[in-house]
Amino acid sequence: MQYLFGLSDEQLAIREMAMNFARERIAPYAVEWDREKFFPVDTLREAAALGMAAITVGEEHGGAALSRFDAALIFEALANGCPTIAAYLSIHNMCAGMIDVFGSPRQRREWLPRLVSMETLSSYCLTEPGCGSDAAALRTRAERDGDVYVVNGEKQFISGASAGGDRHLYIVMARTGQDGPGGVSTFVIEGTSHGMRFGSNERKMGWNAQPTRAIFFENCRVPAENMLGEEGAGFKIAMAGLDGGRLNIGACSLGGAQSTLMKTLDYMRERKAFGKPLDDFQALQFRLADMATGLETARALLWRAAAALDAKAKDASILCAMAKRVATDVGFDVANNALQLHGGYGYLCDYGVEKIVRDLRVHQILEGTNEIMRLIVARNLLRS
């Protein structure tokens, strides 16, 4: 049903590769992984072998060197199989991309090959218990002590935390200077570091196939050479990473929602009421039309934002905020409507629709809440 206007043969092939992987290696197990709260690391490493763990990372370190636009195609395709697994791959890609863009030659040589293969997993650590949307108010501190920084503080809602054991990298934003965004720096902290412990795996509405934990830093000693970029540049680095992350999570919403739309079309052809198939009822046809139109509209804006980010356009961050808000709102609404159109069966776990509704709800919260996305857009309008 999707009309892929303007995609090159290479992009169509990339999308098909990701769709095939989602269809064969993710979708058949998604409901079970959700039920068992199982994090499929081996499957993630299979995806990495196909280049999907370091999509925008340069080829010199084993990355695929693809564009943000290509990444959006990949994550939407993967989310057709499971938004939770696609979303963790999005986070891992964001971390690898930050090291590729802002890391020193030594940091890129040391860390990127391990991230490309997913031999080492990664997590993005910005949010804290007392500051979510107000990220610049973070309180985790890193104090210089000779050739190390001593990190103390707590990070909350960290996806994938501890899943890689010693083979895990944490991109951590910590305060090295004054209050406000100018006092924040970014560190890469190895899973082998002492002075780091984890909370229990959070019990969540969705995203059950990836662990989410708090991280506690207690006099955690981090080599000064592990600082990513310059001291005081951490907030800018964190926000730059989030531009791509917002596109990716929006794409994951579209992919998950698209899968529920396809399930709904199949269900309505088979299910009968009052002597005829559900898809014969005009009122329900209108709802399907609105669902499909919403997805296409959101996809067009997402692709526009991805192209702007690739071109380093001045308005790229604003477009990323718009696209994230629209795609995640539309994605959740489409999935919720799909559940309604399935009736009581949509509420049953075995059909997989209610799982996607649960998974997509958090997309309106993470990578910057949708209220913050509106604030970003409004502030830009009022400055112009």
C-alpha positions as CSV (number, residue, x, y, z in Angstrom):
1,M,0.0,0.0,0.0
2,Q,2.9,2.3,0.7
3,Y,4.0,4.4,-2.3
4,L,7.7,4.9,-1.8
5,F,7.9,8.1,-3.8
6,G,11.5,9.3,-4.6
7,L,13.4,6.4,-3.1
8,S,16.4,5.2,-5.0
9,D,16.9,1.5,-5.9
10,E,19.6,1.3,-3.2
11,Q,17.2,2.7,-0.6
12,L,14.4,0.3,-1.6
13,A,16.9,-2.5,-1.2
14,I,18.0,-1.3,2.2
15,R,14.4,-1.1,3.3
16,E,13.6,-4.5,2.0
17,M,16.6,-6.0,3.7
18,A,15.4,-4.5,7.1
19,M,11.8,-5.7,6.4
20,N,13.0,-9.2,5.7
21,F,15.0,-9.3,8.9
22,A,12.1,-8.0,10.9
23,R,9.7,-10.5,9.3
24,E,12.0,-13.5,9.8
25,R,14.0,-12.8,12.9
26,I,11.9,-10.4,15.0
27,A,8.2,-10.6,14.4
28,P,7.7,-14.3,15.1
29,Y,9.2,-13.9,18.6
30,A,8.0,-10.4,19.6
31,V,5.0,-11.4,21.7
32,E,7.0,-14.1,23.5
33,W,9.9,-11.7,24.2
34,D,7.5,-9.2,25.6
35,R,5.8,-11.8,27.8
36,E,9.1,-13.2,29.1
37,K,10.8,-9.8,29.3
38,F,13.6,-11.3,27.2
39,F,16.3,-9.1,25.7
40,P,17.4,-10.9,22.5
41,V,21.1,-9.9,22.3
42,D,21.9,-12.6,19.8
43,T,19.3,-11.3,17.5
44,L,20.6,-7.8,17.9
45,R,24.1,-9.0,16.9
46,E,22.6,-10.6,13.8
47,A,21.2,-7.2,12.9
48,A,24.6,-5.7,13.6
49,A,26.1,-8.2,11.1
50,L,23.9,-6.6,8.5
51,G,25.1,-3.1,9.3
52,M,22.2,-2.0,11.4
53,A,24.1,-1.2,14.6
54,A,26.1,1.6,13.2
55,I,24.0,2.9,10.3
56,T,25.6,6.4,10.0
57,V,29.1,5.5,11.3
58,G,31.9,5.9,8.8
59,E,33.2,2.9,6.8
60,E,36.7,3.3,8.2
61,H,35.5,1.9,11.5
62,G,33.1,-0.7,10.0
63,G,30.0,1.4,9.9
64,A,27.5,1.5,7.0
65,A,28.0,5.2,6.3
66,L,24.4,5.7,5.4
67,S,22.3,8.8,5.8
68,R,19.7,9.8,8.4
69,F,17.1,9.3,5.8
70,D,18.3,5.7,5.2
71,A,18.2,5.2,9.0
72,A,14.6,6.3,9.1
73,L,13.7,3.7,6.5
74,I,15.5,1.0,8.4
75,F,14.0,1.7,11.8
76,E,10.5,1.9,10.4
77,A,11.0,-1.4,8.7
78,L,12.5,-3.0,11.9
79,A,9.6,-1.7,14.0
80,N,7.2,-3.6,11.8
81,G,8.6,-6.6,13.6
82,C,8.8,-5.1,17.1
83,P,9.0,-1.4,18.1
84,T,10.9,-2.3,21.3
85,I,13.8,-4.0,19.6
86,A,13.9,-1.4,16.9
87,A,14.0,1.3,19.5
88,Y,16.9,-0.2,21.4
89,L,18.8,-0.4,18.1
90,S,18.0,3.2,17.6
91,I,19.5,4.1,21.0
92,H,22.6,2.0,20.2
93,N,23.0,3.8,16.9
94,M,22.7,7.2,18.6
95,C,25.5,6.3,20.9
96,A,27.7,5.0,18.2
97,G,27.0,8.1,16.1
98,M,27.9,10.4,18.9
99,I,31.3,8.8,19.3
100,D,31.8,8.8,15.5
101,V,31.0,12.5,15.2
102,F,32.5,13.9,18.5
103,G,35.1,11.3,19.4
104,S,38.9,11.7,19.1
105,P,40.7,9.4,16.6
106,R,41.7,7.2,19.6
107,Q,38.2,7.0,20.9
108,R,36.8,6.0,17.5
109,R,39.4,3.4,17.0
110,E,38.9,1.9,20.5
111,W,35.1,1.9,20.8
112,L,33.5,2.0,17.4
113,P,34.5,-1.5,16.1
114,R,33.0,-3.0,19.2
115,L,29.8,-1.0,18.8
116,V,29.5,-1.8,15.1
117,S,29.4,-5.6,15.8
118,M,27.4,-5.1,19.1
119,E,30.1,-7.1,20.8
120,T,29.7,-4.2,23.2
121,L,26.2,-2.7,23.9
122,S,25.6,0.9,24.7
123,S,23.2,3.2,26.6
124,Y,22.5,6.9,26.5
125,C,22.5,8.4,30.0
126,L,21.0,11.9,30.3
127,T,17.7,11.7,32.3
128,E,17.9,11.9,36.1
129,P,15.2,11.4,38.8
130,G,14.9,15.1,39.3
131,C,15.3,16.4,35.8
132,G,13.7,14.8,32.7
133,S,12.5,17.5,30.4
134,D,14.8,20.1,32.1
135,A,17.9,18.2,31.1
136,A,20.2,21.2,31.5
137,A,19.5,21.0,35.3
138,L,21.2,17.6,35.7
139,R,23.0,17.1,39.0
140,T,25.3,14.2,38.3
141,R,28.8,15.6,38.9
142,A,32.3,14.8,37.5
143,E,35.1,16.3,39.5
144,R,38.7,16.3,38.1
145,D,41.3,14.4,40.1
146,G,44.5,14.3,38.2
147,D,44.1,12.2,35.1
148,V,40.6,11.0,36.0
149,Y,37.2,12.4,36.7
150,V,35.3,11.1,39.8
151,V,31.6,10.8,38.9
152,N,28.8,10.8,41.5
153,G,25.1,10.9,40.8
154,E,22.1,8.9,39.5
155,K,20.7,8.4,36.0
156,Q,17.1,7.1,35.5
157,F,15.2,5.2,32.8
158,I,18.3,4.0,31.1
159,S,17.5,1.6,28.3
160,G,19.6,-1.5,28.0
161,A,21.5,-0.7,31.3
162,S,23.7,-3.6,32.5
163,A,22.6,-5.9,29.6
164,G,26.1,-6.1,28.2
165,G,27.7,-6.7,31.5
166,D,31.4,-5.7,31.3
167,R,30.9,-5.3,27.5
168,H,28.8,-2.2,27.7
169,L,29.5,1.5,27.1
170,Y,27.5,4.3,28.8
171,I,27.4,7.8,27.2
172,V,27.0,9.9,30.4
173,M,26.2,13.6,30.7
174,A,27.6,15.0,33.9
175,R,28.3,18.4,35.4
176,T,31.9,19.6,35.3
177,G,31.3,23.3,35.8
178,Q,28.6,25.9,36.6
179,D,24.9,25.5,36.5
180,G,23.1,25.4,33.2
181,P,23.9,23.8,29.9
182,G,27.4,25.3,29.7
183,G,28.6,23.3,32.7
184,V,27.8,19.9,31.3
185,S,30.3,17.5,29.7
186,T,29.9,14.0,28.1
187,F,31.9,10.9,29.2
188,V,32.1,7.4,27.8
189,I,32.1,5.1,30.8
190,E,33.0,1.4,30.4
191,G,30.9,-1.4,31.9
192,T,34.1,-2.5,33.7
193,S,34.3,0.7,35.8
194,H,34.2,0.5,39.5
195,G,31.8,2.6,41.5
196,M,28.8,1.9,39.2
197,R,25.7,-0.1,40.3
198,F,22.3,-0.7,38.8
199,G,18.7,-0.6,40.1
200,S,16.3,-3.4,39.4
201,N,14.7,-3.9,36.0
202,E,11.8,-1.5,36.0
203,R,8.3,-2.9,35.6
204,K,6.9,-1.1,32.6
205,M,3.7,-0.7,30.6
206,G,5.6,-1.6,27.4
207,W,9.1,-2.0,26.0
208,N,9.3,-5.2,28.1
209,A,11.8,-6.9,25.7
210,Q,14.5,-4.4,26.7
211,P,15.7,-3.7,30.3
212,T,15.3,-0.3,31.8
213,R,17.2,0.5,35.0
214,A,18.6,3.3,37.1
215,I,22.4,3.7,37.3
216,F,24.1,4.9,40.4
217,F,27.6,6.4,40.2
218,E,29.5,6.4,43.6
219,N,33.0,7.7,43.2
220,C,33.2,6.2,39.8
221,R,36.7,7.0,38.4
222,V,36.7,7.7,34.7
223,P,39.9,8.4,32.7
224,A,40.0,12.0,31.6
225,E,40.7,10.8,28.1
226,N,37.2,9.3,28.1
227,M,35.6,12.7,27.8
228,L,33.7,13.0,24.5
229,G,34.4,16.4,22.9
230,E,35.5,19.4,25.0
231,E,34.7,20.1,28.6
232,G,31.5,22.1,28.8
233,A,30.3,20.9,25.3
234,G,28.3,18.0,26.7
235,F,24.8,19.5,26.5
236,K,25.3,20.4,22.8
237,I,26.6,16.9,22.1
238,A,23.6,15.4,23.9
239,M,21.2,17.5,22.0
240,A,22.9,16.8,18.7
241,G,22.5,13.1,19.4
242,L,18.8,13.6,20.2
243,D,18.0,15.1,16.7
244,G,18.8,11.8,15.1
245,G,17.2,9.9,18.0
246,R,13.9,11.8,17.6
247,L,13.8,10.9,13.9
248,N,14.5,7.2,14.7
249,I,11.9,6.9,17.5
250,G,9.4,8.6,15.2
251,A,10.2,6.0,12.5
252,C,9.8,3.3,15.1
253,S,6.3,4.6,15.8
254,L,5.4,4.6,12.2
255,G,6.6,1.0,11.7
256,G,4.8,-0.3,14.7
257,A,1.6,1.5,13.7
258,Q,1.9,0.3,10.1
259,S,2.0,-3.3,11.3
260,T,-1.2,-2.8,13.3
261,L,-2.9,-1.3,10.3
262,M,-2.0,-4.3,8.2
263,K,-3.2,-6.7,11.0
264,T,-6.5,-4.7,11.0
265,L,-7.0,-5.0,7.3
266,D,-6.6,-8.7,7.5
267,Y,-8.9,-9.0,10.5
268,M,-11.6,-6.9,8.9
269,R,-11.6,-9.0,5.7
270,E,-12.2,-12.1,7.8
271,R,-14.4,-10.9,10.6
272,K,-18.2,-10.7,9.9
273,A,-20.9,-8.8,11.7
274,F,-24.6,-8.5,10.8
275,G,-24.0,-10.9,8.0
276,K,-21.1,-9.2,6.2
277,P,-17.4,-8.6,6.5
278,L,-16.4,-5.6,8.7
279,D,-14.6,-4.0,5.7
280,D,-18.0,-3.6,4.0
281,F,-19.1,-1.0,6.6
282,Q,-18.5,2.5,5.3
283,A,-17.9,4.0,8.8
284,L,-15.1,1.6,9.4
285,Q,-13.7,2.2,5.9
286,F,-13.5,5.9,6.8
287,R,-11.5,5.1,10.0
288,L,-9.1,2.9,8.0
289,A,-8.7,5.8,5.5
290,D,-7.9,8.2,8.3
291,M,-5.3,5.8,9.8
292,A,-3.5,5.3,6.4
293,T,-3.6,9.1,5.7
294,G,-2.2,9.9,9.1
295,L,0.7,7.5,8.6
296,E,1.5,8.9,5.2
297,T,1.4,12.5,6.4
298,A,3.6,11.8,9.4
299,R,6.0,9.8,7.2
300,A,6.3,12.7,4.7
301,L,7.2,15.1,7.5
302,L,9.7,12.6,9.0
303,W,11.4,12.2,5.6
304,R,11.5,16.0,5.2
305,A,13.2,16.3,8.6
306,A,15.7,13.5,7.9
307,A,16.7,15.1,4.6
308,A,17.2,18.5,6.4
309,L,19.4,16.8,9.1
310,D,21.5,15.1,6.4
311,A,21.9,18.5,4.6
312,K,22.8,20.2,8.0
313,A,20.0,22.7,7.3
314,K,19.5,25.6,9.7
315,D,16.0,24.4,10.6
316,A,16.9,20.7,11.0
317,S,16.4,20.6,14.8
318,I,13.0,22.3,14.5
319,L,11.9,19.9,11.8
320,C,13.1,16.9,13.9
321,A,11.1,18.1,16.9
322,M,8.0,18.6,14.6
323,A,8.5,15.1,13.0
324,K,9.0,13.4,16.4
325,R,5.9,14.9,17.8
326,V,3.7,14.2,14.8
327,A,5.0,10.7,14.1
328,T,4.7,9.5,17.7
329,D,1.2,11.0,18.2
330,V,0.0,9.5,14.9
331,G,1.6,6.2,15.6
332,F,0.0,5.7,18.9
333,D,-3.4,6.9,17.6
334,V,-3.3,4.5,14.7
335,A,-2.3,1.5,16.9
336,N,-5.0,2.4,19.4
337,N,-7.6,2.6,16.6
338,A,-6.4,-0.8,15.4
339,L,-7.0,-2.2,18.8
340,Q,-10.6,-0.8,18.8
341,L,-11.3,-2.2,15.3
342,H,-10.2,-5.6,16.5
343,G,-12.8,-5.4,19.3
344,G,-12.2,-7.8,22.2
345,Y,-9.6,-9.7,20.2
346,G,-7.4,-6.6,20.1
347,Y,-7.2,-6.7,23.9
348,L,-5.9,-10.2,23.9
349,C,-2.1,-10.7,24.1
350,D,-1.9,-13.3,21.4
351,Y,-2.9,-11.0,18.6
352,G,0.0,-8.6,19.3
353,V,-1.9,-5.4,18.8
354,E,-2.2,-4.5,22.5
355,K,1.5,-5.0,22.8
356,I,2.2,-2.4,20.1
357,V,-0.2,0.0,21.8
358,R,1.8,-0.4,25.0
359,D,5.1,-0.1,23.3
360,L,4.3,3.0,21.3
361,R,2.8,5.0,24.2
362,V,6.3,5.7,25.7
363,H,7.5,7.2,22.3
364,Q,5.4,10.3,23.2
365,I,7.5,10.7,26.3
366,L,11.1,9.7,25.6
367,E,13.7,11.6,23.4
368,G,12.0,14.7,24.7
369,T,8.3,14.7,25.6
370,N,5.9,15.8,22.9
371,E,5.2,18.9,25.1
372,I,8.8,19.8,24.9
373,M,8.7,19.3,21.1
374,R,6.0,21.9,20.9
375,L,8.0,24.2,23.2
376,I,11.0,23.9,20.9
377,V,8.9,24.8,17.8
378,A,7.1,27.6,19.6
379,R,10.3,29.2,20.9
380,N,11.8,29.1,17.4
381,L,8.7,30.8,15.9
382,L,8.7,33.5,18.6
383,R,12.4,34.2,18.0
384,S,12.0,34.7,14.3
